[in-house]
Amino acid sequence: MERLTRPEKLDIDPQSATAFKAFNFWLLNFENFLRFIQVEEDNQRLTALLSMVSLRVYENIQDETTYTAAIKVLKGLYDQPVNRVHARLVLASRKQQPGESSRAYLQVLKALGKDCNCVDKTAVEITNDLVRDAYVAGLRSNEVRLRLLEQGVEKLEDVARIAITMEDAALKSTELSRDWTPHSDLTDNGFSSNNTLDLTKDAQNTTALKLPVLRTSQPQNWFKQAQAQFHLHQITADATKYYCVVASLDQDSTGRSVDFLPQPPSNDRLLT
């Protein structure tokens, strides 16, 4: 009987869309299991918990000394805010599957609708939400769409600002790599011919480059990772590095930098 009530080991990816629901379901079953085997003391409950998690989950709670503290860490790990923009796109794009009855299809849509966390809004706010959803869904750039969904941006103006900034950064990088004259020592945009040769080479190397979103909590570590990526992808031009970094800014950083992003300095751009 104990084997029947024992839940599977906890090995849920915190980044998955259903992580919070899956964790709560696992925790319910695990605590029912503890009651069934009559484990009540905190240290015994902690021992049981550690035996029921995978290695990647264990690494998050290995330093905790009580069951209560370990559960608190796990709840913080899996209790992520719902990305309402992503939830609404999933709801809007969900189609009835082959062999799925209309009744079952409706139940799936109702379940997906709960993740949208809809609240009372004015007509203007509802219109902006509809425009935002259509805007994100219709963007030609998958990279921009993924960045918006990754950051969970909800306001239409914020969505537009990030999308336009990333698009301008990509266009500017392309223009800088194209606008050079090989027979002159200095080009019209102020770069030497050696620098523009670097830009041309960089334009090819950036296709494989994917920097993570810049988080403001540990910017020094992020820039070290970025410099390592530039080195691995043989990206040397200052302008290319700058626009790659701009395309990786999170929502807050973009908002604080909006005044000087359109007109960066001609040299040492990353120092800004």
C-alpha positions in Angstrom: 0.0 0.0 0.0 2.9 2.4 0.8 4.2 1.9 -2.7 0.8 2.9 -4.2 0.7 6.1 -2.2 4.3 7.1 -2.8 4.5 10.0 -5.4 7.1 10.1 -8.1 10.4 12.0 -7.4 10.1 15.7 -7.8 11.8 16.6 -11.0 9.8 19.5 -12.5 11.4 22.2 -14.6 10.7 25.5 -12.9 10.6 27.2 -16.3 7.8 25.1 -17.7 4.4 26.7 -18.2 2.7 24.3 -15.8 5.5 24.2 -13.1 3.4 25.8 -10.4 0.4 23.6 -10.9 2.5 20.4 -11.2 4.4 21.3 -8.0 1.3 21.9 -5.9 -0.1 18.6 -7.1 3.1 16.8 -6.2 3.2 18.5 -2.8 -0.4 17.5 -2.1 0.4 13.9 -2.8 3.7 14.0 -0.9 2.1 15.4 2.3 -0.7 12.8 2.0 2.1 10.2 1.7 3.8 11.5 4.9 0.5 11.3 6.8 -0.1 7.8 5.5 3.4 6.6 6.8 2.8 8.7 10.0 6.0 10.8 9.7 5.4 13.9 11.9 8.8 15.0 13.2 10.4 17.8 11.2 13.8 16.1 10.7 12.2 12.9 9.5 10.0 14.8 7.1 13.1 16.6 5.7 14.8 13.3 5.3 11.8 11.9 3.4 11.7 15.0 1.2 15.4 14.8 0.2 14.9 11.2 -0.8 12.0 12.2 -3.1 13.6 14.9 -5.2 15.9 14.8 -8.2 19.5 16.1 -8.1 18.7 19.4 -9.8 15.9 20.0 -7.3 18.1 18.8 -4.3 20.7 21.5 -5.2 18.2 24.2 -4.3 17.5 22.9 -0.8 20.7 21.0 0.2 21.6 23.7 2.7 18.2 23.8 4.5 18.1 22.3 7.9 14.3 22.1 8.4 11.4 20.7 6.4 9.5 24.0 6.6 12.5 26.0 5.3 13.0 23.5 2.4 9.4 23.6 1.4 9.5 27.4 1.5 12.4 27.4 -0.9 10.6 25.0 -3.3 7.5 27.1 -3.3 9.6 30.2 -4.1 11.3 28.2 -6.9 8.0 27.1 -8.5 5.6 29.9 -7.6 6.5 32.1 -10.6 4.1 34.9 -11.7 1.9 33.9 -14.6 2.9 35.3 -17.9 -0.5 36.6 -19.0 0.6 37.6 -22.5 1.9 34.1 -23.1 -1.2 32.5 -21.5 -3.5 34.5 -23.8 -1.6 33.6 -26.9 -1.7 29.9 -25.9 -5.5 30.3 -25.4 -6.0 32.1 -28.7 -3.9 29.6 -30.7 -5.3 26.4 -29.1 -7.1 24.3 -31.8 -9.3 21.3 -31.4 -7.1 18.2 -31.7 -7.9 15.2 -33.9 -10.1 12.9 -31.9 -10.8 15.5 -29.3 -14.5 15.9 -28.6 -16.1 19.4 -28.5 -16.9 18.9 -24.8 -13.2 18.0 -24.0 -12.0 20.9 -26.2 -14.2 23.4 -24.3 -12.8 22.1 -20.9 -9.3 22.6 -22.1 -10.0 26.2 -23.2 -11.6 26.9 -19.8 -8.5 25.6 -18.0 -6.3 27.7 -20.2 -8.5 30.7 -19.6 -7.8 30.6 -15.9 -4.1 31.3 -16.5 -5.0 34.6 -18.2 -6.0 36.1 -14.8 -8.5 38.4 -16.4 -9.6 41.4 -14.3 -12.2 44.1 -14.7 -10.9 46.7 -17.3 -12.1 49.7 -19.2 -12.9 49.6 -22.8 -9.6 51.3 -23.7 -7.6 48.8 -21.6 -9.4 45.9 -23.3 -8.7 47.4 -26.7 -5.0 47.9 -25.8 -4.8 44.2 -24.6 -6.3 43.0 -27.9 -3.9 45.2 -29.9 -1.0 43.9 -27.8 -1.9 40.3 -28.3 -2.3 40.7 -32.1 1.0 42.7 -32.3 3.0 40.0 -30.4 1.4 37.2 -32.4 1.9 38.9 -35.7 5.6 40.0 -35.3 7.7 38.6 -38.1 10.7 38.3 -35.8 10.6 35.2 -33.7 13.5 36.5 -31.6 11.6 39.7 -30.7 8.5 37.7 -29.9 10.4 35.3 -27.7 12.1 38.2 -25.8 8.7 39.8 -25.1 7.2 36.5 -23.9 10.3 35.8 -21.8 10.0 39.1 -20.0 6.3 38.9 -19.6 5.7 42.5 -20.8 2.0 43.4 -20.5 1.6 47.1 -21.3 1.2 47.9 -25.0 3.6 50.8 -24.9 6.3 48.7 -23.2 5.8 45.9 -25.8 6.1 48.4 -28.6 9.2 50.1 -27.2 11.1 46.9 -26.7 10.2 45.6 -30.2 11.1 48.8 -31.9 14.4 49.1 -30.0 15.4 45.5 -30.9 14.4 46.1 -34.5 16.3 49.4 -34.7 19.4 47.8 -33.2 19.3 45.0 -35.7 18.9 47.4 -38.6 21.6 49.7 -37.4 24.0 46.8 -37.0 23.2 45.7 -40.6 23.7 49.3 -41.9 27.0 49.7 -40.1 28.3 46.5 -41.7 27.2 47.5 -45.2 28.0 51.2 -45.3 31.8 51.2 -45.8 34.2 52.1 -48.7 37.1 49.6 -49.1 39.3 52.1 -51.0 39.3 54.9 -48.4 40.9 55.0 -45.0 37.9 56.6 -43.3 34.2 56.0 -44.1 31.3 58.4 -44.1 30.0 57.0 -40.7 33.3 57.7 -39.0 34.8 54.2 -38.9 38.1 53.3 -40.4 38.1 50.7 -43.2 39.7 48.1 -40.8 36.7 48.6 -38.4 34.2 48.2 -41.1 35.8 45.0 -42.3 35.3 43.8 -38.7 31.7 44.8 -38.9 31.2 42.9 -42.2 32.7 39.8 -40.6 30.7 40.3 -37.4 27.4 40.6 -39.3 27.9 37.0 -40.3 29.0 35.8 -36.9 26.0 37.3 -35.0 23.6 34.9 -36.7 24.8 32.2 -34.2 25.0 34.5 -31.2 22.2 34.4 -28.6 22.9 36.5 -25.5 20.7 35.9 -22.4 18.4 38.7 -21.2 20.4 41.2 -19.1 19.3 41.0 -15.5 20.1 44.1 -13.4 20.8 42.1 -10.2 24.3 40.9 -11.4 25.3 43.0 -14.4 29.1 42.4 -14.0 28.7 38.6 -14.3 26.4 39.1 -17.3 28.9 41.3 -19.1 31.6 38.7 -18.5 29.4 36.1 -20.1 28.7 38.4 -23.0 32.4 39.1 -23.6 33.1 35.4 -23.6 30.3 34.9 -26.2 31.8 37.7 -28.3 35.2 36.0 -28.2 33.8 32.5 -29.0 31.9 33.9 -32.0 34.8 36.1 -33.1 32.9 39.4 -32.8 35.4 42.2 -32.5 33.7 45.4 -33.7 32.6 47.8 -30.9 29.4 48.7 -32.8 28.3 45.1 -33.2 28.9 44.4 -29.5 26.9 47.4 -28.6 23.8 46.5 -30.6 23.9 42.9 -29.5 23.9 44.1 -25.9 21.0 46.6 -26.6 19.0 43.7 -28.1 19.4 41.8 -24.8 18.3 44.5 -22.4 15.4 43.7 -20.2 12.3 45.9 -19.9 13.6 48.0 -17.0 17.0 48.6 -18.5 15.6 49.6 -21.8 13.3 52.1 -20.1 16.2 53.7 -18.2 18.4 53.8 -21.3 15.8 55.1 -23.8 17.3 58.6 -23.8 20.7 57.7 -25.2 20.0 54.4 -27.0 19.0 56.0 -30.4 22.3 58.1 -30.5 25.2 56.2 -28.9 28.7 57.6 -28.8 31.0 56.8 -31.7 33.6 55.0 -29.6 33.6 52.8 -26.5 29.8 52.3 -26.8 29.7 49.5 -24.1 31.1 51.9 -21.5 27.8 53.9 -21.6 
